[in-house]
């Protein structure tokens, strides 16, 4: 995984899946995430309405809350400044 692939290149999916393997704690979690990715690829909007914006908001919100919980578990306080 030395060189970064362009987002639309065939290598980008390989690199993303390799990174996913590294962060998933087990095969079950990996399968759940890749199954969801496939459903998204096939057009399932999961009832989000304006899918692309709602999905991006959901992704960003989960990142923020997840990082905050991870920091709290380590005894740290995460401060996020909105620019």
Steps between C-alpha positions, in 0.01 A plus 500: 500500500771743415350728237159666538256413222269750336147484644348373176770250411458122533782498755302730731252224591784256568673748730176584681423131559854436623465787747161367607655161575755671724240685709230232528526298819366181338363344180139552606546878523687504168215307335237736645682808371573359155138382470381853578747643249360266235142602581598866465666421167180330382295810578341426837445846655391360839209745509722806534309709244762739361743214521837650413477793743328300775755222469796738516350671808449160662858395424641824644280481809603141573867592461468785749311301763721195453823697539357677804416165663844363413666804659283471813593133533864611515423770756533786251262780411457563129427862411380569147495854368269568208677705236 
